[in-house]
Amino acid sequence: MRPEKKFLVEEVRNRISSAEHVFFVSFTGVKVADAAELRKALAEVGAEYHVAKNSIIKIAAKELNLPSVDAVLEGQTGIVTGGEDPASVAKAISAFFKARENAAIKLGVMGEKVMNKEEVEYLGSLPSLSELRAKFLSLLNTPASQMVRVIFCKIEKEGGAPAEGDSAQG
């Protein structure tokens, strides 16, 4: 293998191996300005978009023992890696490619799980990690706030809080 090709394989392998999730996308018909827009949207969620030759991706995937991605490595292929929250990355990708006719999501890989286009889009429709945390904290906080409301209503119904002197005598 030529040194240039070894370098490219190593670069793609490093990008894929350092990511917990990888999305393969078609960028046929994506203009330079659109690619810049995608990169900006992905940067907001901590992800990156890179284009690589299919033969390089195939070699790197084989070296990393990824599930077979050969079936989608046709045409022009871009790789999206990085980002803490795969749902946020999938949401950014789905939103971008929904508005483009020629470009599409090819495949996603999370750990050992291979996701087709529909599964990636579904992942993108899920709430982000921060949204899920906020909802969970709200659920935890709800019973306590309801208990405080009940006690407050009981005190108001009985005419207010007892005076300090009354509580000492009781």
C-alpha positions as CSV (number, residue, x, y, z in Angstrom):
1,M,0.0,0.0,0.0
2,R,1.3,3.4,-0.9
3,P,2.3,5.7,2.0
4,E,-0.4,8.3,1.1
5,K,-3.1,5.6,1.2
6,K,-1.7,4.3,4.5
7,F,-2.0,7.8,5.9
8,L,-5.6,8.2,4.7
9,V,-6.6,4.8,6.1
10,E,-5.0,5.6,9.5
11,E,-6.8,9.0,9.6
12,V,-10.2,7.5,8.9
13,R,-9.5,4.6,11.3
14,N,-8.6,7.1,14.1
15,R,-11.7,9.1,13.5
16,I,-14.0,6.1,13.5
17,S,-12.2,4.4,16.5
18,S,-12.4,7.5,18.7
19,A,-16.2,7.8,18.2
20,E,-18.9,5.9,20.0
21,H,-21.2,6.3,17.0
22,V,-20.6,6.8,13.3
23,F,-23.0,7.9,10.6
24,F,-22.3,7.3,6.9
25,V,-24.0,9.8,4.6
26,S,-24.3,10.3,0.9
27,F,-23.2,13.8,-0.2
28,T,-24.1,13.6,-3.8
29,G,-25.3,17.0,-4.9
30,V,-24.2,18.7,-1.7
31,K,-22.7,22.0,-2.6
32,V,-19.7,23.5,-0.7
33,A,-21.9,26.0,1.0
34,D,-24.3,23.2,2.1
35,A,-21.4,21.2,3.5
36,A,-20.2,24.2,5.5
37,E,-23.8,24.5,6.8
38,L,-23.7,20.8,7.8
39,R,-20.3,21.2,9.5
40,K,-21.6,24.2,11.5
41,A,-24.7,22.3,12.6
42,L,-22.6,19.3,13.6
43,A,-20.0,21.5,15.5
44,E,-22.9,22.8,17.7
45,V,-23.4,19.2,19.0
46,G,-19.7,18.3,19.0
47,A,-19.6,16.2,15.9
48,E,-17.5,16.4,12.7
49,Y,-18.2,15.7,9.0
50,H,-15.5,14.3,6.7
51,V,-15.4,12.9,3.2
52,A,-13.4,9.9,2.4
53,K,-13.0,7.4,-0.5
54,N,-15.1,4.3,-0.2
55,S,-12.0,2.0,-0.5
56,I,-10.3,3.8,2.4
57,I,-13.5,3.6,4.5
58,K,-13.8,-0.1,3.7
59,I,-10.2,-0.9,4.7
60,A,-10.5,1.1,8.0
61,A,-13.8,-0.5,8.9
62,K,-12.3,-4.0,8.3
63,E,-9.3,-3.1,10.4
64,L,-11.6,-2.0,13.2
65,N,-13.9,-5.0,13.0
66,L,-16.9,-2.9,12.4
67,P,-20.1,-4.5,11.2
68,S,-20.2,-4.8,7.5
69,V,-20.7,-1.4,5.9
70,D,-19.7,-2.5,2.3
71,A,-23.4,-2.4,1.1
72,V,-23.7,1.4,1.6
73,L,-20.2,2.3,0.3
74,E,-21.4,3.3,-3.2
75,G,-21.2,6.8,-4.6
76,Q,-19.8,9.6,-2.6
77,T,-19.7,9.0,1.2
78,G,-19.2,11.3,4.1
79,I,-18.5,10.2,7.7
80,V,-20.0,11.9,10.7
81,T,-18.3,11.2,14.0
82,G,-18.1,12.6,17.5
83,G,-20.6,14.3,19.8
84,E,-21.5,13.1,23.2
85,D,-25.2,12.6,22.4
86,P,-25.9,10.4,19.4
87,A,-29.6,11.6,19.4
88,S,-28.4,15.2,18.9
89,V,-26.0,14.3,16.1
90,A,-28.7,12.2,14.4
91,K,-31.2,15.1,14.8
92,A,-28.7,17.5,13.1
93,I,-28.0,15.0,10.3
94,S,-31.7,14.3,9.7
95,A,-32.7,18.0,9.6
96,F,-29.9,18.7,7.1
97,F,-30.7,15.8,4.8
98,K,-34.5,16.2,5.0
99,A,-34.1,19.4,2.9
100,R,-31.8,17.9,0.3
101,E,-33.1,15.7,-2.5
102,N,-29.9,14.0,-3.7
103,A,-28.1,13.5,-0.4
104,A,-29.3,11.0,2.2
105,I,-28.3,9.1,5.3
106,K,-26.8,5.8,4.4
107,L,-26.2,4.0,7.7
108,G,-25.4,4.5,11.4
109,V,-23.3,2.4,13.7
110,M,-23.5,2.6,17.5
111,G,-21.3,0.1,19.1
112,E,-22.3,-3.3,17.6
113,K,-25.7,-2.0,16.4
114,V,-26.0,-1.1,12.7
115,M,-28.9,1.3,12.0
116,N,-30.5,1.9,8.7
117,K,-31.7,5.3,7.5
118,E,-35.1,5.0,9.2
119,E,-33.5,4.0,12.6
120,V,-31.1,7.0,12.4
121,E,-34.0,9.3,11.7
122,Y,-35.9,7.8,14.6
123,L,-32.9,8.3,16.8
124,G,-32.9,11.9,15.7
125,S,-36.5,12.3,16.7
126,L,-35.8,11.4,20.3
127,P,-35.1,14.1,22.9
128,S,-31.5,15.0,23.5
129,L,-29.6,13.9,26.6
130,S,-30.0,17.3,28.2
131,E,-33.8,17.3,27.5
132,L,-34.1,13.8,29.0
133,R,-32.2,14.9,32.1
134,A,-34.4,17.9,32.5
135,K,-37.6,15.7,32.2
136,F,-36.2,13.2,34.7
137,L,-35.4,15.9,37.2
138,S,-38.8,17.4,36.8
139,L,-40.3,13.9,37.5
140,L,-38.2,13.6,40.6
141,N,-39.2,17.1,41.8
142,T,-42.9,16.8,41.2
143,P,-44.0,14.7,44.2
144,A,-42.1,17.0,46.6
145,S,-43.6,20.2,45.1
146,Q,-47.1,18.6,45.2
147,M,-46.5,17.8,48.9
148,V,-45.5,21.4,49.7
149,R,-48.6,22.6,47.9
150,V,-50.9,20.3,49.9
151,I,-49.3,21.4,53.2
152,F,-49.5,25.1,52.2
153,C,-53.2,24.7,51.2
154,K,-54.0,23.0,54.5
155,I,-52.3,25.8,56.5
156,E,-54.2,28.5,54.5
157,K,-57.5,26.6,55.0
158,E,-57.0,26.6,58.8
159,G,-56.3,30.3,58.9
160,G,-52.6,30.6,58.5
161,A,-49.6,29.4,60.4
162,P,-49.8,29.2,64.2
163,A,-48.2,32.0,66.1
164,E,-44.9,31.3,67.7
165,G,-46.4,31.5,71.2
166,D,-49.2,29.1,70.3
167,S,-46.8,26.3,69.2
168,A,-44.8,26.5,72.4
169,Q,-48.0,26.0,74.5
170,G,-49.3,23.1,72.5
